[in-house]
Amino acid sequence: MERFIENAMYASRWLLAPIYFGLSLALLALALKFFQEIFHILPVVFEKTEAELILVLLSLIDMALVGGLLVMVMFSGYENFVSQLDISDGKEKLEWLGKMDSSSLKMKVAASIVAISSIHLLRMFMDAQQISGEKLMWYVIIHMTFVVSAFAMGYLDKLTKHSH
């Protein structure tokens, strides 16, 4: 009975595979939205002010960072929790594949969230005349929460690695 339960629990990791595949569909949706933004801005690029163009470009950078985060979580999560990716030697392989454990994945996700939040905050500051001071203050507080959380996670990770 014990062996059956252990095997069933171990096999249940494959329930994560469709979730990681779903992230690839989310990446497709993000790519479609990215190119929709590109096609919207190109015909009117000369009518936009520099600030308006920069806001659109920051949105595109934001989407690129989220896309990279999706890829990182999709592949690293799959490799850490489901199965090793079987990529033949002749094919191009991402250098970090197989080298990112769940702890380093967590740190990279936290750093990506801080970067995404930074770009979002920069967009808010560039459009500050349209946003109330109180709302802007909350954006800064939320961003600083992400920064402090990422720093605390990194510090705790460093402590636990040195204690072993």
N, C-alpha and C positions, 0 to 999 in steps of 0.2 A: 504493500500500500504506500509506504514511504517513497519507494522508488518511482511509483506512478505519479505521485504528487510532485516530486522533484522534476521529473521529466516534463510534466504538463506545465509547470511554472517556467521551466527553461524554454520550452517551445513557445510559450505565450509572448516571448519577446518579439516574435514575428508579427504580432498585432501592431507593432510600431511601424512596420514596413509601409503599409498604405498611408500612414500619417506622414512619413517622410516623403513618399511619392506625392502626396497632396501638397506639400511645400513646393514641389516642382511646378504644380499647376498654379499655385499662388505666385511663383516667379514669372510664369507666363502672363498672368493677369497684370503684374507689375510692369512687365516689358511692354504690354499693349498700352497701358496708361502712360508710360514714359514716351512712347512714340506718338501717342495722341497729343501730348503736350508739345512735342517737337513740331508736329504738323500744324498745331494751332498758332505757335509763335512765329514760325518762318514767314508766312505771308504778311505778317504785320510787324516784323522786327524793326523796320525803319520808323514806324509810328510810335514805338515804345520809348519811354524815357530810359536813361541808363539805370535808374533805380528799379523801374518795372522789369527791365530785362534781367537785372541781377536777381530779383526775387524769383523769377521763373527759373533761372539757372540754379539757384539754391534749391529749388524744389526738385530739379533733375538730379542734382548731387545727392540730395536726400534719398531719392528713389534708388540711385545706384548703391548707396550705402546699405539700404534695406535689402536690396538684391544680393549684395555680398553676404550680408548676415543670413539670409535665407539659405544660400549655398553652403555656408559654413555649418549651420545647424543641421541642414539636410544630410550632408555627407559625413560629418563628424558624429552626429547622433546615430546615424545608421551603422557606422563602423564601431562605435563604442557600445551600442546597445543591441544591435541585431546581428550583423555579420560583416566580415571583412569584404571589401569590394574586390572583385576579381578582375583586375585590369591587366590585360596582356602587356608584355614588355614592349611591344612595338608601338603601343598607343601612348599618347601624351597623358601624363599623370601629374596631378597637382602635387607640388613638393610637400605640402603639409599633411597630405592624406596618410593616415596610419600613425601620425606623430602627435595628434591632439587628443589628450585624454579628457575626461569629463570636466576636470578641474580647469584645464587651460581653455576648454571650450567656454566654460562659464565666464572666465575672465575676458575672453575675446568678445563674448556677447555683451558683457557689461561695458567694455570699452566702446563697442559699436553703438550701444544705446546712448552713451555719453556723447559720442560724435554726432549722432542723429539729433539728439536733443540740442546740441550746440548750434547746429545748422538751423534748426527750427527756431531757436531763440534769436539767432542773428536775423532771420527773416522777420521776427516780431519787432526787433529793434529798428530794422530798416523801414518798417511800416508803423512806427511808434505813434505817429500823429493820429492814426486811425484807431488806436487801442487805448483804453483807459489805463491810468497809472496803476490802479489796483490789480487789474488783469495782468499787466506787465510784471508786477511784483510777484504774482502767483506763478507766472512762467519761470521767473528767476528762481523762486523757492523750489519748484518742482525740478528744475535743471540741477540745482545744487544738491538736491536729495539724490539724484542719479549719480552725481560726481562723488559725494560722500559715500554712498553705498558701494560704488565700484572701488573706491580707495579702501574701504573697510574690508571688502571681500579679498582684495589683493593682499592686504596686510595680514589677514587671518590665514590666507593660503600660504603666505611666506612663513608665518609662525608654525603652521602645521608641517610644512616641508622640512624646516630646520629641526623640529623636535623628533623626527623619525630617523 
